[in-house]
Amino acid sequence: MADARPEGSRSEMRPKRPKPGPVRVVLADRSPVVLSGLERIFSEDERFRVVAVAADGERFLEAVDRLSFQVGIIGWAMPYLDGRGVLQALRDRAAAPRIVVYADSPTGDLPGTVMSLGGAGFCTNNAPAGELLDTVAAVADGRMVFPYIDVRTLDTDPFVALTRREKELLALLRAGRPAANIAADLGISVNTVKFHLKNLYAKLGVNNRTQAVTAYLSAQAEGASAGSVASTTTGLPATPRRIAERRSRVG
């Protein structure tokens, strides 16, 4: 029996795919000026929707826990938890947003470090705004965007990789402070302390605080990491009260 439907009706009856909505992004940087500029350029591009901004890595991770978004655009040098710490925290999360690091012109092997830690893209902060926007759009589409990198130059000294917060924790661990006291000393929650300790242990390749302190003392005694190990505790009192005023807006 001949098909009585008019020619072209089959294609017309196919359901149309819904137009994808804007890419939801969260921005994080230590500079209010940079944050303001990033928020403006992303808000002016209909491909994106800014759902939150954060002034440091800890607040960015709070946004990850609270909000649904596809791409995070973060600075590298941030207080309390830097770009390295953010990438390490998200590396084992199955549904983590993709991360683009927006930082100073690459020196050494920073883009390679970002890639090795699971980042999806890197863009220098002196690039044209359009380049950053296109980088984020490509990352949201499942691609990776990096300049040329030489992964052979990656630094393998674990103490060099410690964030400022992790250095504070190492000093407090050495002083024998329990987690609850560390949280009070630093003005953060016990859960946040545990999160940082997990990252610290992973970086040092240990399983607990005793092993972390032993690793530090061994490296110090052997002089294996003299410059970097010394910097982990320099200027840090045993019980620092470092409650910082951190500006962020999440909406």
Secondary structure, DSSP 4 states (H G I P E B T S, - for coil): ----SPTTHHHHHSPPPPPP-PEEEEEE-S-HHHHHHHHHHHHTSTTEEEEEEESSHHHHHHHHHH---SEEEE-SS-SSS-HHHHHHHHTT-TTPPEEEEEESSP-TTHHHHHHHTT--EEEETTS-HHHHHHHHHHHHTT--B-----GGG----TTTT--HHHHHHHHHHHTT--HHHHHHHHTS-HHHHHHHHHHHHHHHT-SSHHHHHHHHHHHHHHTTTHHHHHTTTTT--SS---------EE-
